[in-house]
Amino acid sequence: MMFTSVEARRVQYDKLTEYDTVAAAAHNFPAAIETILKVLPDTKVIAVVNGASPNETFWQGVLERELAPFSGRVELRWYNKLSFEDILKDAAHLPPHSAIFWHLMSVDAAGVTHEGTAALHRLSAAADAPIFSYLDGFFDGSIVGGSMHSIEKGMTIAAAAAIRILNGEKAGDVKVAPSQFELPRFDWRQMQRFGISDSHLPPGSTVYFREPSVWERYLWLIASVVAVFLIQAGLIAILLREHRRRQFAEVQSRQRMTELAHVNRFATAGELTASIAHEINQPLGSILTNAETAAAILQSQRPDIAALSDVVELREIVNDILQDDRRATEVIRRMRSLLKKAPFELKQLDLNEVVQETVRFLSALTVSRKFEMVNVITPDALPILGDRIQLQQVILNLVLNGVEAMKDTSHESRTISIRTARVEQFAELSVSDRGPGIPEDKLKQVFEPFYSSKAEGMGMGLSIARTIIEAHNGFISASNREHGGASFAIRLPFVA
């Protein structure tokens, strides 16, 4: 016969025969209480749950003897003389810093029998203090844990002893040392319930039923999200850097465009020098003639200032001088405006007004270059956002290109047409000539830098024109007219 699932102190070893052996367990109650005090160092009260059956009465004596040394450290509250209902009431109102040690509850002091772990489950639900025990059979969610026997390991030892007997050894010769408590184990759910920290657990302790943290549960997901955020942050940083670089490049490009356009205006002014001189000489010559006439009247031997004829004549002379002076002043103003170096600045303009002012500036050129200018200006206002000087420069470039293209054209056919119109949501300006036109394979190249059909040309006029129009969020195109000549069309968006 082999005895197991029994505590060593309950075995009468002197009555065993040579055909008997025992695989017992050895309870170490002081170690169980030490574990409680390590986990909860501030503990003041430990309530011990034990029943009133003969077996439980035996263990009550053992408990009182072995736990007597702790009486100076904590208050030991014994439940062996209470009914289980009274135990539940007391356990629900224990003072702070209390703990409960569960031993057995087969029969309570009122004689009520309790099956299995039903009483333990009821106590766990009612108690306001953590429960510890000595056997892992009770480790089912009702207790925090503690230093306990392992039923599985005890049965493994017993099975090994049984196999030895079955293999021929005499039972009396198979000696098995009583099994001891295993390393402490704890229920994470009960630890959370009573706020027990992992840092207070004895070395070597094992925590069961631990719910993984959000980080542990979603490690890969969190890592992926963080990685995506980091990648996005990196991309955003790169995009912001590239955006700043692009803005800086755009500012530099616009400055270079403005400077180049300014140089181009000087070159254009050089081409217009003769026309400008002619236009200024006319009013200046007229002023000189009128001034000499007035001087002659005033220097006559007997000027009759009071005479009606002399008064009328002098008044006409003065009016002519004023008119010619304004004309010369206007020519100079237009020239200064054209040559003025100003930053690129968009303002609300009427494209018709810009075109008409430019046409007036070019009026003298029609005489010196011997061509006719036909203007068809729409009566509708064409409100746009633009830089007046640079738009005038575009028109000047297109007109001068057209005049140059018609240098071999007969005088009666040398005509430049300027038209404005409203086309959908755009203000359209077209400048056409009656020259030889543009080769079909070169229509897309005429706006490229340094492309020129003139031997002495630099090929920058149309390139600058395109750059200026694109800076106005518009576009420019070139085409050939059906009856000869080239036409350049510009479209600029209306003001929103």
Secondary structure, DSSP 8 states (H G I E B T S, - for coil): -EEEEEEGGG--GGG--TT-EEEEE---HHHHHHHHHHHSTT--EEEEE---SHHHHHHHHHHHHHTGGGGGTSEEEE-TTS-HHHHHHHHTT--SSEEEEE---SB-TT--B--TTHHHHHHHHH-SS-EE-SBGGGTTTSS-EES-B-HHHHHHHHHHHHHHHHTT--GGG-----B---S-EEEHHHHHHHT--GGGS-TT-EEES----HHHHTHHHHHHHHHHHHHHHHHHHHHHHHHHHHHHHHHHHHHHHHHHHHHHHHHHHHHTHHHHHHHHHHHHHHHHHHHHHHHHHHHSSS--TTSHHHHHHHHHHHHHHHHHHHHHHHHHHHHHHHH-------EEEEHHHHHHHHHHHTHHHHHHTT-EEEEE--SS--EEEE-HHHHHHHHHHHHHHHHHHTTTS-GGG-EEEEEEEEETTEEEEEEE--SS---GGGTTTTTSTT--SSTT--S-HHHHHHHHHHHTT-EEEEEE-TTSSEEEEEEEEB--
